[in-house]
Every structure is written in structure tokens, then in C-alpha cells.
């Protein structure tokens, strides 16, 4: 039993050193599942591969309007609500592999992030249901959104809060 307690203390100390107080509290105070309830996985981190961590940290910091936290192992973390966006430089082991199509972010001020994406020159040129994905549009499913792409071909979508279609 003593080893288990020590492990928990070590984990809490590690959390305290690497994440914000808010995130640490959320992770260490997770409620145990009720008997008979399914253990539903919760997404907490998404990984994007890039070819230059400094350039990517600058790009995502400007695009998202937040400061990333550089980590060991050529990584930079961006807190995006309950999920952390982990940007990792894989240039030493090969070419970055683009993320799934696409990573979706919800934002309160879609027009502001659209202007930042436009200034960064990263708006998508692909068509989405007959309209350019790189322009703000109300999609057939009701979401007001636009698509962008970083220089490592990671597809991104920004959706206005309040218009999210949960499926």
C-alpha cells in the first residue's frame, strides 16, 4: 500500500511541475465511475506532427491567440479547453504525418480567428460542400465555420460556439 501512495504523490508532484493548477486539479480529482456505469474514455490530448518546433509554436500561438508551453522532447503544449494540443517536432525522425481530417476547435469569436488565419496565409483552398473551406460559411449541418491548414498539412477547422452540431 505504501508504494501506491508514493506513486500517487509522485504523480501529483509531476503534474504540479508540468501543468497549470486548473488542469492539475481536474486530472487529480477525477470522479471514480459509479458501479455498473461504463468506463467511457475521455479525450485529453491531440498530437500534431510538425517539422520545426519553434516555427510551429509561433504559428499556433498567433493562430490560437494563446501562448504555448514548450516541453522536453521538441514539444509545445497549447491548452484548448479540456483537451491539450500537443505540437511535436518529428524532423529528426522523418517527415511529419498530417493529422486526421480535420481537428475541430470551437471559438467564441470566429471572425477574429479567421482574420488571424488570413494574416498567417493558412486558409484552406479546398472545397467543402460546394463552397471554399477557407471562407466563413454556414455548413449544411448548421455550423458556422472555416477551414485552415498549417505548413505541415495538418487540417484545422474553427467552428463558432453555439453552432456546433454534435451529430
For each residue, the residues with C-beta under 8 A, 3 or more apart:
1: 4 5
2: 5 6
3: 6 7
4: 1 7 8
5: 1 2 8 9
6: 2 3 9 10
7: 3 4 10 11
8: 4 5 11 12
9: 5 6 12 13
10: 6 7 13 14
11: 7 8 14 15 28
12: 8 9 15 16 24 28
13: 9 10 16 17
14: 10 11 17 18
15: 11 12 18 19 23 24 27 28
16: 12 13 19 21 24
17: 13 14
18: 14 15 71
19: 15 16 23 24 27
20: 23 24 79
21: 16 24 25
22: 25 26
23: 15 19 20 26 27 79 84
24: 12 15 16 19 20 21 27 28
25: 21 22 28 29
26: 22 23 29 30 82
27: 15 19 23 24 30 44
28: 11 12 15 24 25
29: 25 26
30: 26 27
31:
32:
33: 37 38 39
34: 37
35:
36:
37: 33 34
38: 33
39: 33
40:
41:
42: 82
43: 46 83
44: 27 82 83 84
45: 83 84 85 86
46: 43 83 84 85 86 99 103
47: 86 88 99
48: 56 85 86 87 88 99 103 150 152 154
49: 88 90 96 97 98 99 152 154
50: 53 55 56 87 88 89 90 91 96 150 152 154
51: 55 56 89 90 91 95 96 151 152
52: 55 56 89 91
53: 50 56 57 70 74 75 76 87 88 89
54: 57 58
55: 50 51 52 58 59 151
56: 48 50 51 52 53 59 60 76 87 89 150 152
57: 53 54 60 61 68 70 76 87
58: 54 55 61 62
59: 55 56 62 63 120 122 150 151
60: 56 57 63 64 68 76 78 85 87 150
61: 57 58 64 65 66 67 68 78
62: 58 59 65 116 119 120
63: 59 60 113 116 117 120 122 148
64: 60 61 78 80 85 105 113
65: 61 62 112 113 116
66: 61 78 79
67: 61
68: 57 60 61 76 77 78 87
69: 76 77 78 79
70: 53 57 75 76
71: 18 75 76 77
72: 75
73: 88
74: 53 88 89 92
75: 53 70 71 72 86 87 88 89
76: 53 56 57 60 68 69 70 71 86 87 88
77: 68 69 71 84 85 86 87
78: 60 61 64 66 68 69 84 85 87
79: 20 23 66 69 84 85
80: 64 83 84 85 105
81: 106
82: 26 42 44
83: 43 44 45 46 80
84: 23 44 45 46 77 78 79 80
85: 45 46 48 60 64 77 78 79 80 103
86: 45 46 47 48 75 76 77
87: 48 50 53 56 57 60 68 75 76 77 78
88: 47 48 49 50 53 73 74 75 76
89: 50 51 52 53 56 74 75 92
90: 49 50 51 93 94 95 96 97
91: 50 51 52 94 96
92: 74 89
93: 90
94: 90 91
95: 51 90
96: 49 50 51 90 91 152 153 154
97: 49 90
98: 49 152 153 154 155
99: 46 47 48 49 102 103 154 155
100: 103 155
101: 155
102: 99 147 155 156 157
103: 46 48 85 99 100 154 155 156 157
104: 157 158 159
105: 64 80 156 157 158 159
106: 81 158 159 160 161 164
107: 110 112 113 158 159 160 161
108: 160 161
109: 112 113
110: 107 113 114 136 144 145 146 158 159 160
111: 114 115 136
112: 65 107 109 115 116
113: 63 64 65 107 109 110 116 117 158
114: 110 111 117 118 136 146 158
115: 111 112 118 119
116: 62 63 65 112 113 119 120
117: 63 113 114 120 122 123 146 148 158
118: 114 115 121 123
119: 62 115 116
120: 59 62 63 116 117
121: 118
122: 59 63 117 148 149 150 151 156
123: 117 118 133 134 135 146 147 148
124: 128 132 133 134 146 147 148 149 155
125: 132 133 134
126: 132 133 134 147
127: 130 131 132 133
128: 124 131 132 133 137 139 147
129: 139 140
130: 127
131: 127 128 135 137
132: 124 125 126 127 128 135 137
133: 123 124 125 126 127 128 146 147 157
134: 123 124 125 126 146 147 148
135: 123 131 132 146
136: 110 111 114 144 145 146
137: 128 131 132 144 145 146
138: 142 143 144 163
139: 128 129 142 143 144 145
140: 129
141: 165
142: 138 139 163 165
143: 138 139 159 160 163 164 165
144: 110 136 137 138 139 159 160 163
145: 110 136 137 139 157 158 159 160 163
146: 110 114 117 123 124 133 134 135 136 137 157 158
147: 102 123 124 126 128 133 134 155 156 157 158
148: 63 117 122 123 124 134 155 156 157 158
149: 122 124 153 154 155 156
150: 48 50 56 59 60 122 153 154 156
151: 51 55 59 122
152: 48 49 50 51 56 96 98
153: 96 98 149 150
154: 48 49 50 96 98 99 103 149 150
155: 98 99 100 101 102 103 124 147 148 149
156: 102 103 105 122 147 148 149 150
157: 102 103 104 105 133 145 146 147 148
158: 104 105 106 107 110 113 114 117 145 146 147 148
159: 104 105 106 107 110 143 144 145 163 164
160: 106 107 108 110 143 144 145 163
161: 106 107 108 164
162:
163: 138 142 143 144 145 159 160
164: 106 143 159 161
165: 141 142 143
166:
167:
